[in-house]
């Protein structure tokens, strides 16, 4: 395949994830505002917990979305699943930007918001994992790690863009303007990215790996076959993905809220620091993925999980000092460690499953884990701090999960030279 074709494939995977994760996580960055507008309460902690609950509900529906789009991808093709998923994310996000608030229509406002979040969760359950399958199956064997990281790169760029938009809105608008109409802007612009994504994806071709699957193998239900024949790999996928969920959503989704509510930092400053950390993550994701194509996946998995285990309490302690320089340094270090793990996880999960169940098995394992460990992170972190009155208590949650993944990695076979 020509380099131009590889570029088109990579762009197809990346643009969807930029949109999906920009839209899906913008809510997280505006959680404080959404709590006030849609879940008003005299108790600020209760209001925040309910708002984060609406954030988590989308994640609870990710496994169902993974089954829907995993089935479509394994039975009818990765490309078809990708076109549908990007449209299912775009329209709910657009309608969130048009929603009346609690003050305008009462209890119907949070009900409609939760319904739209559920639709987003269904879409996200299939988008990321299907796009990874699509790109990696197109990639040459010697560059699978690098191409597998492109989808995550798109997701991080989307989240970084969401963080930047959130910082820009909170910095440039008055509080009254932000509460009355400014929060809607970020949700409404997503429709432009959606149209671009649909156009690019319709111009691509189905993966050669999928086209080579024998027709009789497509007759089997991929979910039943996964549970019956590949339960060990599914369990490993759930364990590995748990760290992705906790680390990603604690370090790059929850932290702006932590800086603002626990450290008393201006939200615009908190979002700019978070954007800087995500910029480091973006810079090192392709580098670490390239390294994995040279030395293998396991060395990076072991190194990153060990560093998470050893460094997390110390880095959180530095963050709670409240000194900007220490916060930036610690958050940047977390980004560097995260790049070692997150850049190669998608390719590792692709490589452990056979092609005829790959989309379903990867999507199911990844999204079950993120539904349990990812979407609940803001609630768990908020609750831990509230109950223990210890600011670094979320660090021990991350450290514990990282150590379990570190031990699990010893039972995984090296896969970077495996044929798909």
C-alpha positions in Angstrom: 0.0 0.0 0.0 1.3 3.5 -0.8 2.2 6.0 1.9 -0.7 8.2 0.7 -3.1 5.4 1.3 -1.7 4.8 4.8 -2.2 8.5 5.5 -5.8 8.3 4.5 -6.4 5.3 6.7 -4.6 7.0 9.6 -6.7 10.2 9.1 -9.9 8.1 9.0 -9.1 6.6 12.4 -7.8 9.8 14.0 -10.6 12.2 12.9 -13.3 10.0 14.4 -11.5 9.8 17.7 -10.9 13.5 17.8 -14.6 14.2 17.5 -15.7 11.3 19.7 -13.5 12.2 22.6 -13.7 16.0 22.2 -17.5 15.7 22.4 -17.7 13.0 25.1 -15.2 14.6 27.5 -16.2 18.2 27.1 -18.9 17.4 29.5 -16.3 16.4 32.1 -14.5 19.7 31.8 -17.7 21.6 32.2 -18.9 19.4 35.1 -19.1 22.2 37.6 -21.3 24.3 35.3 -23.4 21.3 34.3 -24.0 20.5 38.0 -25.3 23.9 38.6 -27.5 24.1 35.5 -29.0 20.6 35.4 -28.6 19.2 39.0 -29.1 22.1 41.4 -28.7 21.4 45.1 -27.9 23.2 48.2 -25.2 20.7 48.9 -22.3 21.4 46.4 -20.8 18.0 47.0 -24.1 16.2 46.3 -24.6 18.3 43.1 -21.1 17.4 41.9 -21.6 13.7 42.6 -24.9 13.7 40.7 -23.3 15.5 37.8 -20.4 13.1 37.6 -23.0 10.3 37.8 -24.5 11.6 34.6 -20.9 11.6 33.2 -20.5 7.9 34.4 -23.8 6.7 32.9 -22.4 7.1 29.4 -19.6 4.7 30.4 -22.0 2.2 31.8 -23.6 1.9 28.3 -20.2 1.5 26.6 -20.3 -2.3 26.9 -23.7 -2.4 25.1 -22.3 -0.1 22.4 -19.2 -2.4 22.1 -21.5 -5.4 21.5 -23.5 -3.5 18.9 -20.6 -2.1 16.9 -18.4 -5.1 17.6 -21.0 -7.3 16.0 -21.4 -4.9 13.0 -17.6 -4.8 12.6 -17.1 -8.5 12.7 -20.1 -9.4 10.6 -20.4 -6.6 8.0 -17.0 -4.8 8.1 -15.0 -2.3 10.2 -15.8 0.5 7.8 -19.5 0.3 8.1 -19.3 0.3 11.9 -17.1 3.4 11.9 -19.5 5.5 9.7 -22.5 4.7 11.9 -20.6 5.3 15.2 -19.4 8.8 14.3 -22.9 9.9 13.4 -24.3 8.5 16.6 -21.9 10.6 18.6 -22.3 13.9 16.7 -26.1 14.4 17.0 -26.5 13.8 20.7 -23.6 16.2 21.4 -25.2 18.8 19.2 -28.5 18.4 21.0 -26.8 18.8 24.4 -25.8 22.2 23.3 -29.5 23.1 22.6 -30.9 21.6 25.8 -33.0 23.8 28.1 -31.8 23.9 31.7 -33.4 22.8 35.0 -34.5 26.3 35.6 -36.4 26.3 32.3 -38.1 22.9 32.1 -37.5 21.4 35.5 -36.8 17.6 36.0 -37.1 17.0 32.2 -33.8 18.7 31.7 -31.5 16.2 33.5 -33.6 13.3 32.2 -33.0 14.4 28.6 -29.3 15.1 29.4 -28.9 11.5 30.7 -30.6 10.0 27.6 -28.2 11.9 25.3 -25.3 10.8 27.4 -26.5 7.2 27.0 -26.5 7.6 23.2 -22.9 9.0 23.4 -21.9 6.1 25.5 -23.2 3.6 22.9 -21.3 5.4 20.2 -18.0 5.6 22.2 -18.3 1.9 23.0 -17.7 1.1 19.4 -15.8 4.0 17.9 -12.4 3.7 19.5 -12.0 0.0 19.4 -13.3 -0.4 15.9 -11.1 2.4 14.6 -8.1 0.6 16.1 -9.0 -2.6 14.4 -9.5 -0.8 11.1 -6.1 1.0 11.2 -4.0 -1.8 12.6 -5.4 -4.3 10.2 -4.4 -2.0 7.3 -0.9 -1.4 8.8 2.3 -3.3 7.8 3.4 -5.8 10.5 6.6 -3.9 11.4 4.6 -0.7 12.1 1.5 -2.0 13.9 2.5 -0.4 17.2 2.9 3.0 15.6 -0.3 2.8 13.6 -2.2 1.5 16.6 -1.2 4.5 18.6 -2.7 6.9 16.0 -6.2 6.3 17.2 -5.2 7.0 20.8 -3.4 10.1 19.5 -6.6 11.3 17.9 -8.5 10.7 21.2 -5.9 12.6 23.2 -5.9 15.5 20.7 -9.7 15.6 20.9 -9.5 15.7 24.7 -6.8 18.3 24.6 -8.9 20.3 22.2 -11.8 20.0 24.6 -9.6 21.1 27.5 -8.4 24.1 25.4 -11.9 25.1 24.5 -13.0 24.8 28.1 -10.0 27.0 29.2 -10.7 29.5 26.4 -14.4 29.8 27.4 -13.8 30.1 31.1 -11.0 32.6 30.5 -12.7 34.9 27.9 -16.3 34.9 29.1 -17.8 36.4 32.3 -19.3 33.9 34.7 -22.8 35.1 33.8 -22.2 34.7 30.1 -20.6 31.3 30.6 -23.6 30.1 32.6 -26.2 31.6 30.3 -24.9 30.6 26.9 -21.2 30.1 26.7 -21.2 26.5 27.8 -23.3 25.6 24.8 -20.7 26.7 22.2 -18.3 23.8 22.7 -21.1 21.2 22.2 -22.5 22.9 19.1 -19.3 23.1 17.1 -18.8 19.3 17.1 -21.2 18.9 14.1 -18.5 20.4 11.8 -16.0 17.7 12.8 -18.7 15.1 12.3 -19.3 16.0 8.7 -15.5 15.9 8.0 -15.2 12.5 9.6 -18.1 11.0 7.7 -16.6 12.2 4.4 -13.1 10.8 5.1 -14.4 7.4 6.2 -16.6 6.9 3.2 -13.5 7.4 1.0 -11.6 4.5 2.6 -11.6 0.8 1.9 -12.4 -2.2 4.1 -9.4 -3.9 5.8 -7.7 -6.8 3.9 -7.7 -8.8 7.1 -11.5 -8.7 7.3 -11.9 -9.5 3.6 -9.7 -12.6 4.0 -11.9 -14.0 6.8 -13.6 -17.1 5.4 -17.4 -16.6 5.0 -18.3 -19.6 7.1 -16.4 -18.1 10.1 -18.5 -15.0 9.9 -21.6 -17.2 10.5 -20.7 -17.7 14.1 -21.9 -15.2 16.8 -18.6 -13.4 17.7 -19.8 -12.8 21.3 -20.6 -16.5 21.9 -17.3 -17.6 20.3 -15.3 -15.0 22.4 -16.8 -16.2 25.7 -16.5 -19.8 24.8 -13.0 -19.9 23.2 -11.2 -16.8 24.2 -12.3 -16.1 27.8 -8.7 -16.0 29.0 -7.7 -13.3 26.5 -10.9 -11.4 27.4 -10.1 -11.4 31.1 -6.6 -10.1 30.3 -8.0 -7.4 28.2 -10.3 -6.3 31.0 -7.4 -6.2 33.5 -5.1 -4.2 31.2 -7.8 -1.8 30.2 -8.6 -1.1 33.9 -5.4 0.9 34.2 -6.2 2.8 31.0 -9.5 3.8 32.5 -8.2 4.8 36.0 -5.1 6.6 34.8 -6.6 8.4 31.8 -9.7 9.7 33.6 -8.0 10.5 36.8 -4.9 12.2 35.4 -6.4 14.0 32.3 -10.1 14.3 33.0 -10.6 14.7 36.7 -7.5 16.8 37.5 -8.8 20.2 36.3 -11.7 19.7 38.8 -9.3 18.6 41.5 -7.1 21.7 40.9 -10.1 23.9 41.1 -12.1 22.4 43.9 -9.4 20.9 46.1 -6.5 23.3 45.6 -8.6 26.5 44.9 -7.0 27.1 41.5 -8.8 29.2 38.8 -10.5 26.9 36.4 -8.9 28.5 33.4 -5.4 28.0 34.9 -6.3 24.4 35.8 -7.4 23.6 32.2 -4.3 25.2 30.7 -2.0 23.0 33.0 -4.0 20.0 32.0 -3.7 20.9 28.3 0.1 21.2 28.7 0.3 17.7 30.2 -1.8 16.3 27.4 0.5 18.0 24.9 3.4 16.0 26.4 1.2 12.9 26.1 0.6 13.6 22.4 4.3 14.2 21.7 5.4 10.9 23.3 2.6 8.5 22.2 4.0 8.0 18.7 7.6 7.8 20.0 6.8 5.1 22.5 4.7 3.2 20.0 7.7 3.3 17.5 9.9 2.0 20.3 7.5 -1.0 20.8 7.8 -1.9 17.2 11.6 -2.2 17.7 11.9 -3.9 21.2 8.4 -5.3 21.8 5.4 -4.5 23.8 6.2 -6.2 27.2 9.2 -4.1 28.1 7.1 -0.9 27.9 4.2 -2.4 29.7 6.3 -3.6 32.6 8.3 -0.3 32.9 5.2 2.0 32.8 3.2 0.0 35.3 6.1 -0.2 37.7 6.6 3.6 37.4 2.9 4.2 38.1 3.1 2.0 41.2 6.2 3.6 42.6 5.8 7.3 41.6 2.1 8.0 41.9 1.9 8.9 45.7 5.0 11.0 45.5 3.8 13.0 42.4 0.4 13.5 44.0 2.1 14.8 47.1 4.0 17.4 45.0 0.7 18.4 43.3 -1.0 19.0 46.6 1.7 21.5 47.6 -0.2 24.0 45.4 3.0 25.3 43.8 2.5 25.8 40.1 6.0 24.6 39.2 5.6 21.4 41.1 2.1 20.8 39.7 3.3 21.3 36.1 6.4 19.0 36.7 4.3 16.3 38.3 1.5 16.3 35.8 4.0 16.3 33.0 5.8 13.3 34.5 2.5 11.5 34.7 2.0 12.2 31.0 5.3 10.8 30.1 4.7 7.5 32.1 1.2 7.3 30.6 2.5 7.6 27.0 4.5 4.4 27.6 1.5 2.4 28.6 -1.4 4.0 26.6 0.4 4.2 23.3 0.8 0.4 23.0 -2.3 -0.9 24.8 -4.6 -0.7 21.7 -2.2 -2.8 19.6 -1.6 -5.3 22.3 -5.3 -5.9 22.6 -5.6 -6.2 18.8 -2.8 -8.8 18.7 -4.2 -11.1 21.4 -7.5 -11.8 19.6 -8.0 -13.6 16.2 -9.6 -11.7 13.3 -13.0 -13.3 13.3 -13.9 -12.1 16.8 -11.4 -9.3 17.1 -13.8 -6.3 17.0 -16.3 -7.8 19.4 -13.7 -9.2 21.9 -11.5 -6.1 21.9 -14.5 -3.8 22.2 -16.2 -5.9 24.9 -13.1 -6.3 27.1 -12.0 -2.7 26.8 -15.4 -1.1 27.4 -16.4 -3.4 30.3 -13.3 -2.2 32.0 -13.7 1.5 31.1 -17.4 1.3 32.2 -16.3 0.0 35.6 -13.0 1.8 36.1 -13.1 4.8 33.8 -16.4 6.5 34.0 -16.6 6.1 37.8 -13.2 7.8 38.4 -14.5 11.3 39.1 -17.1 10.0 41.6 -14.6 7.7 43.3 -11.9 10.4 43.6 -14.4 12.9 44.9 -15.8 10.4 47.4 -12.4 9.3 48.6 -11.3 12.9 49.3 -14.6 13.8 51.0 -14.6 10.7 53.2 -10.9 10.5 54.2 -10.1 14.3 54.0 -6.8 13.2 52.5 -6.1 15.0 49.2 -3.7 12.3 47.8 -6.2 9.5 48.5 -7.0 9.0 44.8 -3.3 8.2 44.2 -3.6 4.9 46.1 -6.5 3.9 43.8 -4.3 4.4 40.8 -1.3 2.8 42.4 -3.2 -0.4 43.3 -4.6 -0.9 39.8 -1.2 -0.3 38.3 0.4 -3.0 40.5 -2.3 -5.5 39.5 -1.6 -4.8 35.8 2.2 -5.0 36.4 1.7 -8.6 37.8 -0.6 -9.6 35.0 1.8 -8.5 32.3 4.2 -11.4 33.3 1.5 -13.8 32.1 1.2 -12.2 28.6 3.1 -13.5 25.6 5.1 -11.0 23.5 3.0 -10.2 20.4 4.8 -7.6 18.4 6.0 -10.1 15.7 2.7 -12.1 15.6 0.8 -12.5 12.4 -2.7 -11.0 12.4 
